[in-house]
């Protein structure tokens, strides 16, 4: 997160972000669809980075998408490169849905994680991608700097609440960092884990050691993402 959301991948190794939360259950009645919903062909999502298979951005093996653009700009965010709205690339949600299917078939991923940037600022497109993931039998995890109450007060964000299994919500607060023995993938202790469905509700999923991943893509580019503090130390040792 940009410490409103967990670690982010990029062409040059960059630091991820993480948010923290107390586990609770939201009041959404979202359920998984047995088949992929239709996605508007013109619906676009501005993306800063994405990784087809990772175990550093939530429970299990996941497809991770870092959206581009964030008006919250939390001080100390580990992904400031995703603040600008005009960065990254604009991709059809249908293209990302096809990549999700390919990742499920090739890597046996179990879920989709969306971080940023700020997913709620592209709520319709993120919700469409999450619904497509559910149609493929995948779970959905969204890291947002906005609280559940703030999202519930935003009419445009309600579709996102209907499409997420779990939210990690709240601004990253650099003064209240999650301790090393605290919750995994969480940046600061004020953040909450909000389970809108039971898919990630087992507390054991949120315990354990954070880690970082280095990946080389098809073009030979090295990307790095995962726990921000670990990643900083890793990059320093490589310099």
C-alpha positions, -999 to +999 in steps of 0.1 A: +000+000+000+010+035-004+007+029+030-029+032+025-025+002+005+003-024+004+035-026-016+036-017-051+055-031-081+072-009-107+099-011-133+126+000-109+124-016-075+101+006-054+088+003-020+054-011-012+029+002+012+009-014+038-020-005+060-032-018+092-065-027+106-085-042+133-106-071+121-143-065+118-172-074+096-188-049+073-225-049+065-222-057+028-242-086+015-219-091-015-218-127-028-197-143-055-212-147-090-210-182-106-200-166-139-181-136-152-203-105-155-203-085-187-179-056-186-185-024-206-160-025-235-152+012-230-145+009-193-108+018-185-087+015-154-056+037-150-029+013-137+005+021-122+018-015-120+006-051-119+019-085-111+003-118-123+013-139-093+025-128-059+023-140-023+034-107-008+001-088-012-025-108+007-035-143+016-025-170-009-013-165-044-028-134-059-029-111-090-020-076-078-030-043-094-017-010-083-040+017-096-027+051-106-039+083-089-044+093-053-057+126-038-051+115-002-013+115-005-006+103+030+027+115+044+053+087+044+035+067+017+058+042+002+042+045-033+043+083-040+049+075-077+013+064-079-001+098-067-003+115-101-035+109-120-017+111-154+009+085-146+008+048-155-013+036-184-050+034-191-061-002-198-095-017-207-109-036-178-116-064-202-079-067-209-072-070-172-100-095-168-083-116-195-050-114-177-068-125-145-081-156-162-047-164-177-031-160-143-056-183-127-051-210-154-013-206-155-004-199-118-034-212-099-039-179-082-066-177-056-074-140-055-071-104-067-056-076-047-061-040-057-040-013-041-025+020-052-028+048-056-064+049-043-089+023-057-119+043-046-111+071-070-117+046-098-145+028-081-166+017-111-136+002-130-121-015-099-155-029-090-159-043-125-125-060-122-133-074-088-166-088-101-148-104-130-124-120-104-153-134-084-168-148-116-135-167-120-138-181-085-112-157-071-114-137-038-110-099-038-090-077-014-089-039-017-065-016+001-080+019+005-070+050+024-106+058+029-125+043+058-155+021+054-178+049+067-163+073+041-169+048+013-205+042+025-211+079+022-198+080-014-226+069-038-200+061-065-181+038-041-210+015-032-204-007-062-169-013-048-182-024-015-205-049-033-175-064-051-149-067-024-145-096+000-122-077+023-111-041+027-080-028+044-092+007+052-079+040+066-051+065+060-015+053+065-002+070+097+036+069+098+035+077+136+016+045+142+034+018+122+022-017+126+048-036+147+069-064+131+049-090+151+015-074+142-008-080+113+006-090+079+003-065+050-008-037+072+009-003+074-003+014+106-023+003+136-052+027+129-061+008+098-088-019+099-094-052+082-131-051+072-144-085+061-175-079+038-177-117+032-161-146+051-135-155+025-105-139+043-120-139+078-098-165+094-075-144+117-046-169+110-044-156+075-033-122+088-005-135+110+030-144+100+061-128+086+060-102+059+083-106+030+094-090-003+095-104-038+118-097-067+104-106-101+117-104-137+091-099-163+091-111-200+109-079-210+137-086-185+127-058-162+132-063-124+103-054-101+102-054-064+073-053-040+062-064-005+068-052+030+082-016+028+107-017+056+122-050+044+123-037+009+141-006+019+168-027+036+170-050+006+174-021-018+200-005+004+220-037+005+219-039-033+231-003-038 
